[in-house]
Amino acid sequence: MQQAFSATSPLVLVGCGNMGHAMAQGWLRAGLGADCLFVVDPQVTPARLPGVDAGHLVVSADGLPEGLKARVLVLAVKPQMMDDVLPQIARFVDGDTLILSVAAGVTLNALARGIDVRATYVRAMPNTPAAIGAGISGLAGDPAMSADNRALAQKLMHAVGDSVWVEDESLIDSVTAVSGSGPAYIFHLVECMAAAGVRAGLGEETAMKLARQTVIGAAKLLEEEAEVPASELRRRITSPSGTTAAALDVLMAADTGLGQLMVEAIEAARARGEALGKGD
């Protein structure tokens, strides 16, 4: 990663909340030199990013060196802040800059209008496991972007997990619905399993421990057996007429089962993401 940046053509991160901080830590672990990273955030401190010179941690864009042109500008601020942020950082962008936004609902056109500089624009939708390097991100950008910029965008997001490209930007709303919001679905599944265990007679602590570790263990199996479809892993533990089969008869019911509920949930999330992109 280091070879893509220099002190005069650095990586500039705007926003160092949970996601921005996770990305910055990932980049530093991946070999980015601290002198090649600038962070713009009113709350950032040297203690939050050890090793990064205090002079590279600035409270606003006005603190960046005059004449600086970012090789990459990563926008990790809340969507409602974009209208204020984009004009402030436009002077640090030129035709060689890759602009990568992780703000939900902010379109490529909105980014380009706000900065008003011809550059390369990419949207990314990571999820919260990025904080522990186990995220998954969806990426969308101009299909005509250079191979170098495409590879660099992917490398930046790989610092916090895996990534996939979608060629149609509108599909970012679907990515958001599946993986961006997805961890919340899993956490709610744990809540529901534990609550059902309590109704079945288990103590609350026991039920929650069983539910949490079951999901953790199943996720590790998915990771360890990455070449095996989830449907096959399910079949392996489903004996005919057994206890798992009895539960799956309920969960896989055509009209009322988990499959239909998930379709409805993901469609609701996708539609909301689309509405947010339109400012609704």
C-alpha positions as CSV (number, residue, x, y, z in Angstrom):
1,M,0.0,0.0,0.0
2,Q,2.8,2.4,0.8
3,Q,4.0,2.7,-2.8
4,A,0.7,4.4,-3.8
5,F,1.3,7.4,-1.5
6,S,3.9,9.9,-0.5
7,A,4.1,12.9,1.8
8,T,3.1,15.2,-1.1
9,S,0.5,12.9,-2.5
10,P,-1.1,11.4,0.6
11,L,-4.2,9.6,1.7
12,V,-6.5,12.1,3.4
13,L,-9.2,10.7,5.7
14,V,-12.1,13.0,6.5
15,G,-14.0,11.7,9.5
16,C,-12.5,9.5,12.2
17,G,-15.5,8.0,13.9
18,N,-15.9,4.2,14.3
19,M,-15.6,3.4,10.6
20,G,-13.0,6.0,9.7
21,H,-10.9,4.9,12.7
22,A,-11.2,1.2,11.8
23,M,-10.0,2.0,8.2
24,A,-7.1,4.1,9.4
25,Q,-5.9,1.4,11.7
26,G,-6.2,-1.1,8.9
27,W,-4.2,1.0,6.5
28,L,-1.4,1.5,9.1
29,R,-1.3,-2.2,9.8
30,A,-1.1,-2.9,6.1
31,G,2.0,-0.8,5.8
32,L,0.9,2.8,5.1
33,G,3.5,5.2,6.3
34,A,2.2,7.5,9.0
35,D,3.7,10.5,7.1
36,C,1.4,9.6,4.2
37,L,-1.8,9.9,6.2
38,F,-3.7,13.0,7.1
39,V,-6.9,12.9,9.2
40,V,-9.5,15.6,9.3
41,D,-11.8,15.4,12.3
42,P,-12.5,17.8,15.2
43,Q,-12.3,15.0,17.8
44,V,-9.1,13.2,16.6
45,T,-6.1,13.0,18.9
46,P,-2.7,11.4,18.8
47,A,-3.8,8.8,21.4
48,R,-6.6,7.7,19.0
49,L,-4.1,7.0,16.2
50,P,-0.7,6.2,17.8
51,G,2.3,6.8,15.5
52,V,0.6,9.4,13.3
53,D,2.3,12.8,13.8
54,A,0.1,15.3,15.6
55,G,0.6,17.7,12.7
56,H,-1.2,15.3,10.4
57,L,-4.3,15.2,12.7
58,V,-6.3,18.4,12.0
59,V,-9.7,19.6,13.2
60,S,-10.8,21.0,9.8
61,A,-9.7,21.1,6.2
62,D,-8.2,24.5,6.8
63,G,-5.5,22.7,8.8
64,L,-4.2,20.7,5.8
65,P,-1.0,22.0,4.2
66,E,-1.7,24.6,1.5
67,G,-1.2,23.2,-2.0
68,L,-1.7,19.6,-0.9
69,K,-3.3,17.4,-3.5
70,A,-4.6,14.1,-2.1
71,R,-3.9,10.9,-4.0
72,V,-6.9,9.4,-2.2
73,L,-9.6,11.3,-0.3
74,V,-11.7,9.0,1.9
75,L,-15.0,10.5,3.1
76,A,-16.2,8.8,6.3
77,V,-18.6,11.5,7.6
78,K,-22.3,11.3,8.2
79,P,-24.4,11.8,5.1
80,Q,-26.0,14.9,6.4
81,M,-22.6,16.5,6.8
82,M,-21.6,16.1,3.1
83,D,-23.1,19.4,1.9
84,D,-20.8,21.3,4.3
85,V,-17.7,19.1,3.9
86,L,-17.4,18.7,0.1
87,P,-16.8,22.4,-0.8
88,Q,-14.2,22.6,2.0
89,I,-12.0,19.8,0.7
90,A,-12.4,20.5,-3.0
91,R,-9.2,22.5,-3.2
92,F,-7.2,19.4,-2.1
93,V,-8.5,17.4,-5.1
94,D,-7.2,17.2,-8.7
95,G,-7.6,15.0,-11.7
96,D,-5.3,12.3,-10.2
97,T,-7.3,12.0,-6.9
98,L,-9.4,9.0,-6.1
99,I,-12.4,10.0,-3.9
100,L,-13.8,7.1,-1.9
101,S,-17.0,7.7,0.1
102,V,-18.5,5.4,2.7
103,A,-21.5,7.6,3.5
104,A,-24.8,5.8,3.0
105,G,-27.1,7.3,0.4
106,V,-24.7,9.9,-1.0
107,T,-24.6,9.2,-4.8
108,L,-21.6,9.5,-7.1
109,N,-23.3,12.4,-8.8
110,A,-23.8,14.2,-5.5
111,L,-20.1,13.7,-4.7
112,A,-19.1,15.1,-8.0
113,R,-21.4,18.1,-7.8
114,G,-20.3,18.9,-4.3
115,I,-16.5,18.8,-5.1
116,D,-16.9,20.1,-8.6
117,V,-13.5,18.7,-9.8
118,R,-13.0,16.1,-12.4
119,A,-11.6,13.1,-10.5
120,T,-12.4,9.5,-9.9
121,Y,-15.4,8.9,-7.6
122,V,-16.1,5.6,-5.8
123,R,-18.8,4.6,-3.3
124,A,-18.2,1.9,-0.7
125,M,-20.7,0.3,1.7
126,P,-18.8,-1.5,4.5
127,N,-20.4,-2.9,7.6
128,T,-19.6,-2.8,11.3
129,P,-17.4,-6.0,11.5
130,A,-14.9,-3.8,9.7
131,A,-14.0,-2.6,13.1
132,I,-12.3,-6.0,13.8
133,G,-11.1,-6.5,10.2
134,A,-13.9,-8.9,9.4
135,G,-16.1,-6.6,7.3
136,I,-17.5,-6.9,3.8
137,S,-17.9,-3.9,1.5
138,G,-19.7,-3.3,-1.7
139,L,-18.0,-0.9,-4.2
140,A,-19.4,1.0,-7.1
141,G,-17.8,3.6,-9.4
142,D,-17.3,4.7,-12.9
143,P,-16.9,1.6,-15.1
144,A,-14.3,3.5,-17.1
145,M,-12.0,4.2,-14.1
146,S,-8.4,3.1,-14.5
147,A,-7.4,-0.4,-13.4
148,D,-5.0,1.2,-11.0
149,N,-7.7,3.2,-9.2
150,R,-10.0,0.2,-9.1
151,A,-7.3,-1.9,-7.6
152,L,-6.4,0.9,-5.1
153,A,-10.0,1.3,-4.0
154,Q,-10.3,-2.4,-3.4
155,K,-7.0,-2.5,-1.5
156,L,-8.1,0.3,0.8
157,M,-11.3,-1.5,1.7
158,H,-9.5,-4.8,2.1
159,A,-7.7,-3.3,5.1
160,V,-11.0,-3.8,7.0
161,G,-12.2,-7.0,5.4
162,D,-13.3,-8.4,2.0
163,S,-15.1,-6.5,-0.8
164,V,-17.2,-7.0,-3.9
165,W,-17.8,-4.7,-6.9
166,V,-21.3,-4.0,-8.3
167,E,-21.3,-2.4,-11.8
168,D,-24.6,-0.5,-11.3
169,E,-24.5,2.1,-8.6
170,S,-28.2,1.6,-7.7
171,L,-27.2,-1.9,-6.4
172,I,-25.4,-0.2,-3.5
173,D,-28.8,0.1,-1.9
174,S,-29.1,-3.7,-2.2
175,V,-25.7,-4.2,-0.7
176,T,-26.7,-1.9,2.2
177,A,-29.8,-4.0,2.7
178,V,-28.0,-7.3,2.7
179,S,-24.6,-6.7,4.3
180,G,-24.5,-3.1,5.5
181,S,-27.6,-3.7,7.8
182,G,-27.0,-7.4,7.9
183,P,-25.1,-7.6,11.2
184,A,-28.2,-6.2,13.0
185,Y,-30.3,-9.1,11.5
186,I,-27.8,-11.6,13.0
187,F,-27.8,-9.9,16.4
188,H,-31.6,-9.9,16.4
189,L,-31.6,-13.6,15.5
190,V,-29.5,-14.2,18.6
191,E,-32.0,-12.2,20.7
192,C,-34.9,-14.2,19.3
193,M,-33.1,-17.6,19.8
194,A,-32.3,-16.7,23.4
195,A,-35.9,-15.5,24.1
196,A,-37.3,-18.7,22.6
197,G,-34.9,-20.7,24.8
198,V,-36.2,-18.9,27.9
199,R,-39.8,-19.7,26.8
200,A,-38.7,-23.4,26.5
201,G,-37.5,-23.3,30.1
202,L,-33.9,-22.3,30.0
203,G,-32.5,-19.5,32.3
204,E,-31.8,-16.2,30.5
205,E,-28.0,-16.4,30.9
206,T,-27.9,-19.9,29.7
207,A,-30.1,-19.3,26.7
208,M,-28.1,-16.2,25.6
209,K,-24.8,-18.1,26.0
210,L,-26.2,-21.0,23.9
211,A,-27.6,-18.6,21.2
212,R,-24.4,-16.4,20.9
213,Q,-22.0,-19.3,20.7
214,T,-24.2,-21.2,18.2
215,V,-24.1,-18.2,15.9
216,I,-20.3,-17.6,16.4
217,G,-19.6,-21.3,15.8
218,A,-21.8,-21.5,12.7
219,A,-20.0,-18.4,11.3
220,K,-16.7,-20.0,11.8
221,L,-17.9,-23.1,10.0
222,L,-19.0,-21.0,7.1
223,E,-15.5,-19.4,7.0
224,E,-13.6,-22.7,7.4
225,E,-15.7,-24.5,4.8
226,A,-15.9,-21.5,2.3
227,E,-16.2,-23.8,-0.7
228,V,-19.3,-25.5,0.7
229,P,-22.6,-23.9,0.1
230,A,-24.6,-22.8,3.1
231,S,-27.4,-25.0,1.9
232,E,-25.1,-28.0,2.1
233,L,-24.0,-27.2,5.6
234,R,-27.6,-26.9,6.6
235,R,-28.4,-30.3,5.1
236,R,-25.5,-32.0,6.9
237,I,-27.0,-31.3,10.3
238,T,-30.6,-32.0,9.3
239,S,-31.6,-35.6,9.9
240,P,-34.8,-36.8,8.2
241,S,-37.7,-36.4,10.7
242,G,-35.3,-35.1,13.4
243,T,-35.4,-32.1,15.6
244,T,-33.6,-29.8,13.2
245,A,-36.0,-30.8,10.4
246,A,-39.0,-30.0,12.6
247,A,-37.7,-26.5,13.3
248,L,-36.8,-26.0,9.6
249,D,-40.4,-26.9,8.6
250,V,-41.4,-23.8,10.4
251,L,-38.5,-21.6,9.3
252,M,-38.8,-22.6,5.7
253,A,-42.5,-22.3,5.3
254,A,-43.2,-20.7,2.0
255,D,-45.5,-17.8,3.1
256,T,-44.6,-17.3,6.7
257,G,-41.0,-18.6,7.1
258,L,-37.7,-16.9,7.5
259,G,-37.1,-16.7,3.7
260,Q,-40.2,-14.6,3.1
261,L,-39.5,-12.4,6.1
262,M,-36.0,-11.8,4.9
263,V,-37.2,-10.8,1.4
264,E,-39.6,-8.3,3.0
265,A,-36.9,-7.0,5.4
266,I,-34.2,-6.5,2.7
267,E,-36.7,-4.9,0.4
268,A,-37.7,-2.4,3.2
269,A,-34.0,-1.6,3.8
270,R,-33.2,-1.3,0.1
271,A,-36.2,1.1,-0.5
272,R,-35.2,3.2,2.5
273,G,-31.6,3.5,1.2
274,E,-33.0,4.6,-2.2
275,A,-35.2,7.2,-0.5
276,L,-32.3,8.5,1.6
277,G,-30.3,8.9,-1.7
278,K,-33.1,11.1,-3.0
279,G,-33.1,13.2,0.2
280,D,-36.4,11.8,1.5
